[in-house]
Amino acid sequence: MLHALVKRLTADDANGNLKTRRHHADIMVRFEDALTAHGGSQLNMPALCSAIGVPERTLRVCCTEFLDMSPARYLLLRRLNMVHSALRRADPETESVAEIARSCQFQEPGRFAVTYRTIFGEMPSTTLRAR
């Protein structure tokens, strides 16, 4: 998804700053590739920046430019969407919200549930049962 967004945003450059925008787009592609390569494991920001080959400040600038949010916020929303998808596919008879949340690196069930409800408008258990 991020690849398509980056391609669309770099296709037409109204500011005449095409070279910088393409460089930032390349960083965003490497960002998404690094996240995909590390699967469900939680990367800290220094390790992620090292994998991409950019300073943390540069990654923040690129994320703000393309996503209008920080890298940390994007990572949180990405993990929440992974849980949401997993809950929708899960069998409520054999899988639990806590188990699925832990698989996506959410360690605090209460905080996770509040954040999930804020983003999706329902409790994770409701999503699981709605299968």
N, CA, C and O of each residue as an XYZ file, in Angstrom:
524
protein
N       0.825     -1.184      0.000
C       0.000      0.000      0.000
C       0.873      1.253      0.000
O       0.622      2.194     -0.753
N       1.898      1.258      0.849
C       2.769      2.422      0.924
C       3.492      2.641     -0.398
O       3.732      3.781     -0.794
N       3.843      1.546     -1.087
C       4.508      1.672     -2.385
C       3.630      2.441     -3.376
O       4.124      3.311     -4.094
N       2.357      2.133     -3.420
C       1.437      2.808     -4.338
C       1.297      4.285     -3.983
O       1.241      5.135     -4.872
N       1.240      4.591     -2.699
C       1.131      5.976     -2.245
C       2.364      6.768     -2.649
O       2.252      7.886     -3.150
N       3.526      6.196     -2.434
C       4.775      6.867     -2.781
C       4.831      7.136     -4.286
O       5.198      8.233     -4.706
N       4.474      6.150     -5.089
C       4.503      6.307     -6.546
C       3.563      7.420     -6.987
O       3.916      8.238     -7.836
N       2.369      7.450     -6.410
C       1.391      8.475     -6.768
C       1.881      9.865     -6.388
O       1.734     10.811     -7.162
N       2.454      9.991     -5.215
C       2.880     11.297     -4.737
C       4.104     11.828     -5.471
O       4.303     13.042     -5.527
N       4.917     10.959     -6.028
C       6.099     11.420     -6.754
C       5.832     11.601     -8.243
O       6.679     12.146     -8.951
N       4.695     11.165     -8.728
C       4.381     11.256    -10.154
C       4.242     12.708    -10.605
O       4.633     13.043    -11.723
N       3.705     13.552     -9.773
C       3.477     14.947    -10.145
C       4.022     15.836     -9.048
O       3.533     15.797     -7.919
N       5.016     16.627     -9.356
C       5.649     17.463     -8.357
C       5.347     18.928     -8.627
O       5.965     19.536     -9.502
N       4.408     19.502     -7.890
C       4.006     20.887     -8.088
C       5.035     21.869     -7.545
O       5.054     23.024     -7.970
N       5.881     21.448     -6.629
C       6.847     22.353     -6.002
C       8.166     22.440     -6.758
O       9.015     23.242     -6.371
N       8.382     21.675     -7.796
C       9.628     21.714     -8.529
C      10.794     21.096     -7.758
O      11.951     21.349     -8.095
N      10.524     20.324     -6.769
C      11.541     19.721     -5.916
C      11.587     18.219     -6.151
O      11.643     17.434     -5.204
N      11.562     17.830     -7.401
C      11.405     16.436     -7.772
C      12.533     15.538     -7.269
O      12.273     14.428     -6.804
N      13.774     15.999     -7.354
C      14.905     15.180     -6.933
C      14.815     14.827     -5.448
O      15.009     13.670     -5.076
N      14.528     15.795     -4.615
C      14.383     15.557     -3.169
C      13.195     14.663     -2.897
O      13.272     13.752     -2.072
N      12.101     14.915     -3.582
C      10.887     14.119     -3.373
C      11.112     12.657     -3.761
O      10.644     11.750     -3.074
N      11.818     12.437     -4.845
C      12.114     11.062     -5.258
C      13.047     10.381     -4.270
O      12.896      9.190     -3.995
N      14.004     11.121     -3.738
C      14.905     10.565     -2.718
C      14.102     10.166     -1.478
O      14.301      9.086     -0.920
N      13.203     11.039     -1.059
C      12.360     10.732      0.097
C      11.435      9.555     -0.199
O      11.178      8.729      0.677
N      10.940      9.476     -1.427
C      10.093      8.353     -1.808
C      10.880      7.049     -1.731
O      10.352      6.031     -1.285
N      12.130      7.075     -2.160
C      12.985      5.895     -2.073
C      13.183      5.475     -0.616
O      13.174      4.285     -0.302
N      13.357      6.436      0.251
C      13.489      6.137      1.687
C      12.219      5.485      2.211
O      12.283      4.542      3.000
N      11.059      5.985      1.775
C       9.794      5.413      2.237
C       9.618      3.984      1.735
O       9.087      3.139      2.456
N      10.049      3.707      0.529
C       9.977      2.340      0.007
C      10.880      1.432      0.836
O      10.487      0.320      1.188
N      12.095      1.901      1.149
C      13.009      1.108      1.973
C      12.442      0.916      3.379
O      12.636     -0.134      3.992
N      11.744      1.925      3.884
C      11.093      1.845      5.190
C      10.062      0.715      5.202
O      10.064     -0.129      6.098
N       9.195      0.709      4.213
C       8.163     -0.326      4.144
C       8.785     -1.702      3.910
O       8.342     -2.693      4.491
N       9.797     -1.762      3.071
C      10.485     -3.035      2.824
C      11.125     -3.576      4.102
O      11.072     -4.779      4.361
N      11.727     -2.695      4.899
C      12.346     -3.123      6.155
C      11.285     -3.639      7.124
O      11.513     -4.633      7.814
N      10.144     -2.985      7.184
C       9.057     -3.441      8.054
C       8.549     -4.806      7.612
O       8.296     -5.679      8.442
N       8.402     -4.985      6.314
C       7.941     -6.262      5.779
C       8.955     -7.368      6.045
O       8.583     -8.485      6.402
N      10.223     -7.059      5.872
C      11.282     -8.053      6.072
C      11.374     -8.531      7.507
O      11.753     -9.674      7.764
N      11.027     -7.657      8.448
C      11.116     -8.025      9.858
C       9.816     -8.597     10.395
O       9.705     -8.872     11.590
N       8.843     -8.776      9.531
C       7.588     -9.440      9.898
C       6.952     -8.850     11.141
O       6.744     -7.640     11.234
N       6.648     -9.709     12.087
C       5.968     -9.295     13.303
C       6.888     -8.794     14.393
O       6.416     -8.347     15.438
N       8.202     -8.857     14.171
C       9.101     -8.437     15.247
C       9.115     -6.922     15.382
O       9.068     -6.191     14.393
N       9.178     -6.480     16.601
C       9.175     -5.059     16.911
C      10.590     -4.507     16.758
O      11.510     -4.961     17.438
N      10.765     -3.546     15.882
C      12.056     -2.894     15.692
C      12.070     -1.580     16.454
O      11.095     -0.830     16.425
N      13.181     -1.300     17.138
C      13.279      0.028     17.727
C      13.736      0.994     16.638
O      14.239      0.568     15.598
N      13.565      2.277     16.874
C      13.831      3.271     15.842
C      15.299      3.267     15.390
O      15.544      3.347     14.186
N      16.282      3.180     16.289
C      17.673      3.132     15.808
C      17.950      1.925     14.905
O      18.641      2.058     13.895
N      17.424      0.761     15.256
C      17.634     -0.437     14.422
C      16.944     -0.283     13.070
O      17.490     -0.688     12.044
N      15.766      0.292     13.068
C      15.025      0.505     11.828
C      15.773      1.485     10.926
O      15.925      1.242      9.729
N      16.237      2.584     11.500
C      16.980      3.578     10.713
C      18.276      2.984     10.169
O      18.677      3.285      9.044
N      18.915      2.160     10.951
C      20.133      1.493     10.501
C      19.829      0.560      9.327
O      20.593      0.504      8.363
N      18.722     -0.166      9.408
C      18.336     -1.076      8.326
C      18.031     -0.315      7.036
O      18.293     -0.809      5.940
N      17.483      0.875      7.171
C      17.125      1.688      6.009
C      18.333      2.480      5.505
O      18.431      2.795      4.319
N      19.245      2.796      6.418
C      20.429      3.566      6.053
C      20.221      5.061      6.077
O      20.820      5.790      5.287
N      19.359      5.528      6.995
C      19.123      6.970      7.126
C      19.095      7.362      8.601
O      18.795      6.532      9.459
N      19.411      8.634      8.900
C      19.266      9.111     10.277
C      17.786      9.160     10.684
O      16.900      9.267      9.837
N      17.543      9.080     11.980
C      16.167      9.103     12.486
C      15.431     10.366     12.066
O      14.248     10.311     11.731
N      16.109     11.491     12.081
C      15.477     12.752     11.704
C      14.988     12.702     10.251
O      13.900     13.189      9.947
N      15.780     12.121      9.367
C      15.389     12.007      7.957
C      14.150     11.138      7.811
O      13.242     11.468      7.049
N      14.111     10.038      8.535
C      12.928      9.176      8.469
C      11.695      9.914      8.980
O      10.615      9.780      8.405
N      11.842     10.685     10.046
C      10.709     11.475     10.560
C      10.221     12.472      9.517
O       9.017     12.621      9.311
N      11.163     13.160      8.854
C      10.790     14.137      7.827
C      10.037     13.452      6.688
O       9.012     13.952      6.226
N      10.547     12.311      6.241
C       9.903     11.582      5.134
C       8.510     11.089      5.521
O       7.569     11.204      4.735
N       8.379     10.544      6.723
C       7.063     10.062      7.168
C       6.068     11.204      7.285
O       4.897     11.052      6.936
N       6.528     12.335      7.770
C       5.639     13.486      7.872
C       5.226     13.960      6.485
O       4.067     14.309      6.262
N       6.169     13.971      5.561
C       5.894     14.413      4.193
C       4.903     13.494      3.474
O       3.977     13.975      2.822
N       5.090     12.182      3.587
C       4.268     11.241      2.824
C       3.054     10.715      3.584
O       2.026     10.416      2.976
N       3.163     10.601      4.895
C       2.095      9.974      5.675
C       1.393     10.931      6.624
O       0.346     10.607      7.184
N       1.969     12.097      6.800
C       1.455     13.096      7.740
C       1.397     12.554      9.172
O       0.484     12.861      9.938
N       2.407     11.734      9.508
C       2.518     11.195     10.861
C       3.950     10.753     11.098
O       4.741     10.635     10.162
N       4.269     10.514     12.349
C       5.616     10.058     12.703
C       5.784      8.583     12.348
O       4.798      7.869     12.167
N       7.038      8.126     12.248
C       7.253      6.700     12.004
C       6.652      5.833     13.107
O       6.102      4.766     12.832
N       6.755      6.290     14.353
C       6.204      5.516     15.477
C       4.687      5.377     15.348
O       4.140      4.304     15.601
N       4.017      6.442     14.962
C       2.563      6.397     14.793
C       2.193      5.443     13.654
O       1.248      4.663     13.770
N       2.937      5.512     12.566
C       2.686      4.612     11.446
C       2.865      3.158     11.875
O       2.047      2.302     11.539
N       3.935      2.880     12.618
C       4.182      1.515     13.096
C       3.035      1.031     13.971
O       2.591     -0.110     13.845
N       2.553      1.905     14.864
C       1.427      1.541     15.721
C       0.190      1.224     14.886
O      -0.447      0.191     15.088
N      -0.146      2.096     13.960
C      -1.336      1.879     13.122
C      -1.184      0.636     12.252
O      -2.157     -0.081     12.018
N       0.005      0.384     11.784
C       0.268     -0.817     10.976
C       0.035     -2.075     11.814
O      -0.610     -3.017     11.353
N       0.555     -2.091     13.039
C       0.360     -3.241     13.919
C      -1.103     -3.406     14.297
O      -1.605     -4.528     14.353
N      -1.796     -2.295     14.560
C      -3.223     -2.367     14.875
C      -4.017     -2.950     13.703
O      -4.931     -3.749     13.909
N      -3.677     -2.562     12.503
C      -4.361     -3.113     11.324
C      -4.069     -4.590     11.152
O      -4.935     -5.344     10.708
N      -2.854     -5.019     11.499
C      -2.527     -6.445     11.450
C      -3.402     -7.224     12.435
O      -3.911     -8.295     12.105
N      -3.573     -6.682     13.645
C      -4.436     -7.326     14.643
C      -5.870     -7.348     14.154
O      -6.552     -8.367     14.260
N      -6.327     -6.233     13.622
C      -7.714     -6.138     13.135
C      -7.983     -7.212     12.082
O      -8.996     -7.908     12.144
N      -7.079     -7.342     11.123
C      -7.233     -8.364     10.080
C      -7.217     -9.766     10.672
O      -8.027    -10.615     10.299
N      -6.292    -10.005     11.597
C      -6.191    -11.331     12.219
C      -7.449    -11.656     13.019
O      -7.917    -12.795     12.991
N      -8.000    -10.682     13.727
C      -9.222    -10.910     14.507
C     -10.399    -11.234     13.591
O     -11.235    -12.074     13.924
N     -10.464    -10.579     12.458
C     -11.566    -10.821     11.526
C     -11.486    -12.210     10.897
O     -12.507    -12.789     10.525
N     -10.261    -12.744     10.780
C     -10.079    -14.083     10.191
C     -10.106    -15.191     11.242
O     -10.282    -16.360     10.898
N      -9.935    -14.846     12.503
C      -9.757    -15.843     13.566
C     -11.057    -16.566     13.921
O     -12.158    -16.058     13.711
N     -10.886    -17.743     14.453
C     -11.999    -18.530     14.977
C     -12.123    -18.216     16.466
O     -11.214    -18.537     17.230
N     -13.221    -17.599     16.898
C     -13.362    -17.213     18.306
C     -13.391    -18.409     19.258
O     -13.204    -18.247     20.464
N     -13.620    -19.583     18.731
C     -13.643    -20.783     19.575
C     -12.232    -21.259     19.933
O     -12.037    -21.896     20.968
N     -11.254    -20.954     19.085
C      -9.905    -21.480     19.310
C      -8.838    -20.413     19.498
O      -7.729    -20.728     19.930
N      -9.144    -19.170     19.186
C      -8.153    -18.100     19.314
C      -8.684    -16.997     20.214
O      -9.893    -16.790     20.321
N      -7.759    -16.288     20.864
C      -8.157    -15.214     21.773
C      -7.582    -13.880     21.320
O      -6.609    -13.826     20.567
N      -8.198    -12.815     21.790
C      -7.719    -11.469     21.501
C      -6.297    -11.311     22.039
O      -5.425    -10.798     21.339
N      -6.061    -11.743     23.264
C      -4.740    -11.581     23.880
C      -3.657    -12.287     23.072
O      -2.571    -11.743     22.872
N      -3.950    -13.479     22.616
C      -2.999    -14.256     21.820
C      -2.659    -13.539     20.514
O      -1.492    -13.456     20.130
N      -3.661    -13.033     19.851
C      -3.457    -12.331     18.580
C      -2.728    -11.017     18.809
O      -1.829    -10.669     18.044
N      -3.101    -10.285     19.847
C      -2.432     -9.021     20.160
C      -0.953     -9.244     20.471
O      -0.096     -8.491     20.008
N      -0.660    -10.277     21.252
C       0.746    -10.581     21.577
C       1.543    -10.930     20.328
O       2.719    -10.582     20.225
N       0.913    -11.613     19.382
C       1.621    -11.978     18.152
C       2.022    -10.746     17.337
O       2.924    -10.816     16.502
N       1.351     -9.624     17.582
C       1.671     -8.367     16.898
C       2.394     -7.393     17.825
O       2.395     -6.182     17.604
N       3.008     -7.953     18.868
C       3.875     -7.197     19.784
C       3.149     -6.234     20.722
O       3.758     -5.274     21.194
N       1.877     -6.462     21.001
C       1.168     -5.680     22.015
C       1.261     -6.446     23.326
O       0.728     -7.549     23.442
N       1.933     -5.870     24.308
C       2.198     -6.569     25.557
C       1.262     -6.161     26.697
O       1.125     -6.901     27.671
N       0.622     -5.006     26.591
C      -0.265     -4.523     27.647
C      -1.715     -4.596     27.166
O      -2.160     -3.728     26.415
N      -2.459     -5.629     27.593
C      -3.820     -5.843     27.079
C      -4.768     -4.653     27.274
O      -5.539     -4.324     26.373
N      -4.713     -4.023     28.419
C      -5.616     -2.898     28.678
C      -5.355     -1.721     27.767
O      -6.280     -1.158     27.183
N      -4.107     -1.354     27.648
C      -3.734     -0.233     26.776
C      -4.035     -0.572     25.313
O      -4.500      0.276     24.551
N      -3.764     -1.815     24.938
C      -4.062     -2.250     23.573
C      -5.552     -2.094     23.281
O      -5.927     -1.549     22.243
N      -6.407     -2.573     24.196
C      -7.857     -2.545     23.971
C      -8.368     -1.109     23.810
O      -9.220     -0.839     22.963
N      -7.845     -0.194     24.624
C      -8.267      1.210     24.537
C      -7.846      1.801     23.188
O      -8.637      2.474     22.528
N      -6.616      1.550     22.789
C      -6.114      2.071     21.520
C      -6.888      1.475     20.341
O      -7.245      2.184     19.400
N      -7.139      0.180     20.404
C      -7.896     -0.504     19.348
C      -9.292      0.109     19.217
O      -9.756      0.386     18.111
N      -9.946      0.315     20.345
C     -11.307      0.876     20.311
C     -11.304      2.300     19.755
O     -12.214      2.689     19.024
N     -10.284      3.067     20.103
C     -10.178      4.432     19.598
C     -10.052      4.436     18.075
O     -10.660      5.273     17.408
N      -9.283      3.526     17.530
C      -9.048      3.485     16.086
C     -10.208      2.845     15.329
O     -10.633      3.365     14.298
N     -10.727      1.714     15.835
C     -11.722      0.949     15.075
C     -13.162      1.121     15.554
O     -14.088      0.633     14.906
N     -13.361      1.805     16.675
C     -14.715      2.087     17.136
C     -15.421      0.928     17.812
O     -16.621      1.003     18.075
N     -14.695     -0.139     18.098
C     -15.264     -1.277     18.813
C     -14.150     -1.993     19.564
O     -12.968     -1.831     19.260
N     -14.543     -2.772     20.532
C     -13.570     -3.539     21.296
C     -13.035     -4.683     20.423
O     -13.749     -5.180     19.553
N     -11.794     -5.100     20.650
C     -11.245     -6.203     19.854
C     -12.075     -7.491     19.974
O     -12.187     -8.250     19.012
N     -12.644     -7.728     21.137
C     -13.459     -8.941     21.318
C     -14.703     -8.901     20.425
O     -15.174     -9.946     19.974
N     -15.233     -7.713     20.168
C     -16.376     -7.564     19.270
C     -15.987     -7.923     17.840
O     -16.738     -8.592     17.130
N     -14.821     -7.479     17.433
C     -14.323     -7.826     16.096
C     -14.151     -9.319     15.962
O     -14.520     -9.903     14.944
N     -13.593     -9.943     16.987
C     -13.364    -11.389     16.969
C     -14.682    -12.156     16.863
O     -14.786    -13.108     16.089
N     -15.672    -11.751     17.629
C     -16.964    -12.454     17.624
C     -17.777    -12.209     16.366
O     -18.663    -12.998     16.038
N     -17.482    -11.105     15.643
C     -18.277    -10.738     14.456
C     -17.932    -11.576     13.240
O     -18.504    -11.363     12.171
N     -17.033    -12.502     13.370
C     -16.587    -13.348     12.256
C     -17.756    -14.000     11.553
O     -17.562    -14.745     10.593
